[in-house]
């Protein structure tokens, strides 16, 4: 997603008139490879509040994904019998690897609108592409947005000193151009800077999330260099070992296919995330927890489209033990005039 300096970005408004609500459709997992269809789509762009967004689909050179993905058994947390709900919720907020009650999070610009999204058993964490946090009802996860001066190290260290965060998010879309909101760094440059930029946080306690990538899989993206999974492959290979990066999770981004239904876009999302999970595990040589920190169907801002999409993808993500956290793009699209809209109610209530 295309966010560079969030303090300067306007709160984003709904861009399209609501579409008719789709009938609920149950999708329990990927229904085969669908990637050929995704690959046939040309990347398009949506003008969103002065920030250019890409639908970011995989390239034609995408390898055939494995078939027959099986839902992993969801991890369980055991609490003493006398644990109150509030105490259990507090425990969940402190966990770094927990089941679905901590998975759901918020990506936001305007912290003031996040209060209405706070509900026991729903979203528990939030981030805003930086370290200046203003959504106090949620566990705040800071981000080192870019390399060197693109990272608010002082702000992040202040959060760590207060004991507020168990994680620090790494670079935001280094495989994308600055104009499209990415921090734009080659895999090697990002790998070379990673230790200097990120280890100072990890040595103080928080775990690290490796750079968030777009959903391309190509040697030539918008920057002229590799993008998406291909960028990540080269990033990981730039180090002597995948363990060098000290990452506890990998962040992924996904944006949908213009003109497709909510149901169809939900299936494309499921197929891609399941496929990317397998590819990421190959890169790191282990099961790497996945954070889906930006995702949305197109057109962005269509409340009914988002509502119908979330009805399908939230239950699926909650069933995958390897998906540890997720946050749709974005909190502003779940709230209208200070109240939950239809998409917001679906987001808060869907398990």
C-alpha positions as CSV (number, residue, x, y, z in Angstrom):
1,X,0.0,0.0,0.0
2,X,1.0,3.4,-0.8
3,X,1.6,5.2,2.5
4,X,4.8,7.3,2.9
5,X,4.3,10.0,5.6
6,X,1.0,9.3,7.2
7,X,0.7,12.6,9.0
8,X,0.3,14.3,5.6
9,X,-2.3,12.0,4.2
10,X,-6.0,12.8,4.4
11,X,-8.5,10.5,5.9
12,X,-9.6,8.4,3.0
13,X,-13.2,8.5,1.9
14,X,-15.4,6.0,0.1
15,X,-14.6,6.1,-3.5
16,X,-17.5,4.1,-5.1
17,X,-21.2,3.8,-4.5
18,X,-22.1,0.6,-2.6
19,X,-22.8,-2.4,-4.7
20,X,-25.8,-4.7,-4.0
21,X,-25.0,-7.1,-1.3
22,X,-24.1,-10.6,-2.4
23,X,-25.6,-13.7,-0.9
24,X,-23.4,-15.3,1.8
25,X,-21.1,-17.9,0.2
26,X,-19.1,-20.4,2.2
27,X,-15.5,-20.9,1.1
28,X,-13.5,-23.1,3.3
29,X,-10.2,-23.0,1.5
30,X,-8.5,-22.7,-1.9
31,X,-10.4,-24.4,-4.7
32,X,-7.5,-25.2,-6.9
33,X,-4.9,-23.0,-8.5
34,X,-6.8,-19.9,-9.9
35,X,-3.4,-18.3,-10.3
36,X,-3.6,-18.5,-14.1
37,X,-6.6,-16.2,-14.0
38,X,-4.8,-13.8,-11.7
39,X,-1.7,-13.8,-13.9
40,X,-3.8,-12.9,-16.9
41,X,-4.9,-9.7,-15.3
42,X,-2.9,-6.6,-16.1
43,X,-1.9,-4.5,-13.1
44,X,-4.2,-1.5,-12.8
45,X,-4.3,1.4,-10.5
46,X,-6.8,3.3,-8.4
47,X,-6.5,6.9,-7.5
48,X,-7.2,7.0,-3.8
49,X,-7.0,10.3,-1.9
50,X,-4.1,11.5,-4.0
51,X,-2.2,8.2,-3.4
52,X,-1.8,5.8,-6.3
53,X,-2.6,2.2,-5.5
54,X,-1.9,-0.9,-7.5
55,X,-4.1,-3.9,-7.7
56,X,-0.8,-5.7,-7.7
57,X,-1.4,-9.1,-9.2
58,X,1.2,-11.9,-9.8
59,X,3.1,-12.0,-13.1
60,X,2.8,-14.6,-15.8
61,X,5.9,-16.4,-14.6
62,X,4.1,-17.5,-11.4
63,X,5.0,-21.1,-10.6
64,X,2.0,-23.5,-10.3
65,X,0.8,-23.4,-6.7
66,X,0.4,-26.6,-4.8
67,X,-3.1,-28.0,-4.8
68,X,-5.2,-29.4,-1.9
69,X,-4.3,-26.9,0.9
70,X,-5.6,-28.2,4.2
71,X,-6.7,-26.0,7.0
72,X,-4.3,-26.3,9.9
73,X,-5.7,-27.1,13.3
74,X,-6.2,-23.9,15.1
75,X,-3.9,-23.4,18.1
76,X,-5.5,-23.3,21.5
77,X,-4.9,-21.2,24.6
78,X,-5.8,-22.7,28.0
79,X,-6.8,-20.3,30.8
80,X,-7.4,-21.2,34.5
81,X,-11.0,-21.9,35.2
82,X,-11.3,-18.8,37.3
83,X,-9.9,-16.5,34.7
84,X,-12.2,-13.6,33.9
85,X,-12.9,-12.5,30.3
86,X,-11.0,-9.3,30.8
87,X,-8.0,-11.2,32.2
88,X,-8.1,-13.6,29.4
89,X,-8.3,-10.8,26.9
90,X,-5.3,-9.1,28.6
91,X,-3.3,-12.4,28.2
92,X,-4.2,-12.6,24.5
93,X,-3.0,-9.0,24.0
94,X,0.4,-10.0,25.4
95,X,0.8,-13.1,23.3
96,X,3.0,-12.9,20.3
97,X,1.6,-16.1,18.7
98,X,-2.0,-16.6,19.6
99,X,-5.2,-17.9,18.0
100,X,-7.8,-15.8,16.2
101,X,-8.8,-13.4,19.0
102,X,-5.5,-11.6,18.6
103,X,-5.3,-12.0,14.8
104,X,-7.7,-9.2,13.9
105,X,-6.1,-5.8,13.7
106,X,-6.5,-2.3,12.3
107,X,-4.5,-0.3,9.7
108,X,-5.4,3.3,10.2
109,X,-4.5,7.0,9.6
110,X,-7.0,8.6,12.0
111,X,-6.8,7.1,15.4
112,X,-9.9,8.8,16.6
113,X,-12.1,6.6,14.4
114,X,-10.7,3.4,15.8
115,X,-12.6,3.6,19.1
116,X,-15.9,2.4,17.5
117,X,-14.0,-0.7,16.3
118,X,-13.0,-1.8,19.8
119,X,-15.1,-4.7,20.9
120,X,-14.1,-7.6,23.2
121,X,-13.1,-10.6,21.2
122,X,-12.5,-8.6,18.0
123,X,-9.6,-6.5,16.9
124,X,-6.8,-6.3,19.5
125,X,-3.9,-4.5,17.8
126,X,-3.3,-1.6,15.4
127,X,-0.6,0.1,13.3
128,X,-0.3,3.2,11.2
129,X,2.8,2.8,9.1
130,X,5.0,4.6,11.7
131,X,5.7,5.0,15.4
132,X,3.4,7.9,16.3
133,X,0.5,5.8,17.8
134,X,-2.9,7.2,18.6
135,X,-5.2,4.2,18.9
136,X,-4.7,3.5,22.6
137,X,-7.5,0.9,23.0
138,X,-5.3,-1.4,20.9
139,X,-1.9,-3.0,21.2
140,X,0.3,-0.6,19.1
141,X,2.7,-2.2,16.6
142,X,5.2,0.3,15.3
143,X,6.8,0.2,11.8
144,X,10.3,1.0,10.6
145,X,8.8,2.2,7.3
146,X,12.0,2.6,5.2
147,X,15.7,2.3,5.3
148,X,17.9,4.7,7.3
149,X,16.2,8.0,7.8
150,X,13.0,6.4,6.6
151,X,12.7,4.7,10.0
152,X,11.6,6.6,13.1
153,X,14.0,4.8,15.4
154,X,13.5,7.2,18.3
155,X,9.8,6.8,18.2
156,X,10.0,3.0,18.0
157,X,12.5,2.9,20.9
158,X,10.2,5.0,23.0
159,X,7.4,2.5,22.4
160,X,9.7,-0.4,23.4
161,X,10.8,1.5,26.6
162,X,7.2,1.8,27.6
163,X,6.7,-2.0,27.1
164,X,3.9,-1.3,24.7
165,X,4.8,-3.6,21.8
166,X,6.1,-7.2,21.4
167,X,6.7,-6.6,17.6
168,X,8.2,-4.2,15.2
169,X,7.1,-4.2,11.5
170,X,9.9,-4.0,8.9
171,X,10.0,-2.0,5.7
172,X,6.8,-1.1,3.8
173,X,6.8,-2.4,0.3
174,X,10.4,-2.0,-0.6
175,X,9.4,-3.6,-4.0
176,X,7.3,-0.5,-4.8
177,X,8.0,3.0,-5.9
178,X,7.8,6.0,-3.6
179,X,5.0,7.4,-5.8
180,X,3.1,4.2,-5.1
181,X,3.8,4.4,-1.4
182,X,6.6,1.9,-1.2
183,X,10.1,2.6,0.3
184,X,11.7,1.4,-3.0
185,X,14.9,-0.5,-2.2
186,X,16.5,-3.4,-4.1
187,X,16.6,-6.7,-2.3
188,X,20.3,-6.5,-1.7
189,X,20.2,-2.9,-0.4
190,X,17.4,-3.8,2.0
191,X,19.2,-6.9,3.2
192,X,22.4,-4.9,3.7
193,X,20.6,-2.3,5.8
194,X,18.3,-4.7,7.7
195,X,20.7,-5.4,10.5
196,X,21.5,-1.7,11.2
197,X,17.9,-0.6,11.0
198,X,16.2,-3.5,12.8
199,X,18.5,-5.4,15.2
200,X,18.6,-2.4,17.6
201,X,14.9,-3.1,18.3
202,X,15.1,-6.9,18.4
203,X,17.9,-6.9,20.9
204,X,15.6,-5.0,23.3
205,X,12.9,-7.7,23.2
206,X,10.4,-7.3,20.4
207,X,10.2,-9.7,17.5
208,X,10.7,-8.5,13.9
209,X,8.3,-8.8,11.0
210,X,10.2,-9.1,7.7
211,X,9.4,-6.5,4.9
212,X,5.8,-6.3,3.7
213,X,5.7,-7.1,0.0
214,X,3.1,-6.5,-2.7
215,X,1.5,-9.5,-4.4
216,X,3.5,-9.4,-7.6
217,X,5.8,-12.3,-8.5
218,X,8.0,-10.8,-11.2
219,X,11.5,-9.8,-12.0
220,X,10.3,-6.4,-13.3
221,X,7.8,-4.5,-11.3
222,X,7.0,-0.8,-11.0
223,X,10.6,0.0,-9.7
224,X,12.1,-1.8,-12.7
225,X,13.4,-4.4,-10.4
226,X,11.9,-7.5,-8.8
227,X,8.6,-7.3,-7.0
228,X,6.5,-9.3,-4.6
229,X,7.6,-12.9,-4.0
230,X,10.5,-12.6,-6.4
231,X,11.8,-9.5,-4.5
232,X,11.5,-11.5,-1.3
233,X,13.3,-14.5,-2.7
234,X,16.3,-12.3,-3.6
235,X,16.1,-10.5,-0.3
236,X,16.4,-13.7,1.7
237,X,19.1,-15.1,-0.6
238,X,21.2,-11.9,-0.1
239,X,22.1,-13.0,3.4
240,X,24.3,-16.0,4.4
241,X,21.3,-17.7,6.0
242,X,17.5,-16.9,6.3
243,X,18.0,-16.9,10.0
244,X,20.2,-13.8,9.7
245,X,17.1,-11.6,9.5
246,X,15.9,-12.7,13.0
247,X,12.3,-12.5,11.8
248,X,9.4,-14.0,13.6
249,X,6.9,-13.4,10.8
250,X,6.5,-12.3,7.2
251,X,4.1,-9.5,6.1
252,X,2.1,-9.8,2.9
253,X,-0.1,-7.3,1.0
254,X,-2.9,-8.1,-1.5
255,X,-5.3,-6.0,-3.6
256,X,-8.1,-7.4,-5.7
257,X,-9.2,-7.6,-9.3
258,X,-11.2,-4.7,-10.7
259,X,-14.6,-5.8,-12.0
260,X,-14.8,-9.1,-10.2
261,X,-17.4,-9.9,-7.6
262,X,-16.7,-10.0,-3.9
263,X,-17.0,-13.8,-3.9
264,X,-14.5,-14.1,-6.8
265,X,-12.1,-11.7,-5.2
266,X,-12.3,-13.5,-1.9
267,X,-11.3,-16.8,-3.7
268,X,-8.4,-15.1,-5.5
269,X,-7.3,-13.7,-2.1
270,X,-7.5,-17.1,-0.5
271,X,-5.6,-18.8,-3.3
272,X,-2.9,-16.2,-3.4
273,X,-2.3,-16.1,0.4
274,X,-2.2,-19.9,0.6
275,X,0.2,-20.1,-2.2
276,X,2.4,-17.3,-0.9
277,X,2.5,-19.1,2.5
278,X,4.0,-22.2,0.8
279,X,6.5,-20.1,-1.1
280,X,7.6,-18.1,1.9
281,X,8.1,-21.3,3.9
282,X,10.4,-22.5,1.1
283,X,12.4,-19.3,1.3
284,X,13.0,-19.4,5.0
285,X,13.3,-23.2,5.3
286,X,10.7,-23.3,8.0
287,X,7.0,-22.5,8.8
288,X,7.0,-18.7,8.8
289,X,4.0,-17.1,10.5
290,X,2.2,-14.8,8.1
291,X,0.8,-11.3,8.8
292,X,-1.5,-10.0,6.1
293,X,-1.1,-6.3,6.9
294,X,-2.9,-4.8,4.0
295,X,-5.7,-6.3,1.9
296,X,-8.8,-5.1,0.1
297,X,-11.0,-6.0,-2.8
298,X,-11.4,-3.5,-5.6
299,X,-12.8,-0.9,-5.9
300,X,-11.3,0.3,-2.6
301,X,-13.8,2.0,-0.4
302,X,-16.9,0.2,-1.6
303,X,-18.6,-0.6,1.7
304,X,-20.8,-3.5,0.5
305,X,-18.0,-5.0,-1.6
306,X,-15.7,-5.0,1.5
307,X,-18.5,-6.4,3.7
308,X,-19.2,-9.3,1.4
309,X,-15.5,-10.0,0.9
310,X,-14.8,-9.9,4.7
311,X,-17.6,-12.4,5.4
312,X,-15.7,-14.9,3.4
313,X,-12.0,-14.3,4.1
314,X,-12.1,-13.6,7.9
315,X,-13.4,-17.1,8.8
316,X,-10.8,-18.7,6.5
317,X,-7.9,-16.7,7.9
318,X,-9.1,-17.5,11.5
319,X,-8.8,-21.2,10.6
320,X,-5.2,-21.0,9.4
321,X,-2.8,-21.4,12.3
322,X,0.0,-20.0,10.1
323,X,-1.8,-16.7,9.7
324,X,-1.0,-15.0,12.9
325,X,-2.4,-11.5,12.3
326,X,-4.3,-9.5,9.6
327,X,-5.5,-6.0,9.1
328,X,-7.7,-4.9,6.1
329,X,-7.1,-1.7,4.3
330,X,-8.2,0.3,6.1
331,X,-10.0,1.3,9.4
332,X,-11.4,4.4,7.7
333,X,-13.4,2.3,5.3
334,X,-15.1,0.5,8.2
335,X,-16.6,3.6,9.7
336,X,-19.0,6.2,8.3
337,X,-19.8,9.4,10.1
338,X,-18.3,8.1,13.4
339,X,-20.3,4.8,13.3
340,X,-19.6,1.3,12.1
341,X,-20.9,0.9,8.5
342,X,-21.9,-2.5,7.1
343,X,-18.3,-3.5,6.4
344,X,-17.3,-2.4,10.0
345,X,-20.0,-4.5,11.6
346,X,-19.0,-7.5,9.5
347,X,-15.3,-7.0,10.5
348,X,-16.1,-6.6,14.2
349,X,-18.6,-9.5,14.5
350,X,-17.3,-12.2,12.1
351,X,-15.3,-15.0,13.7
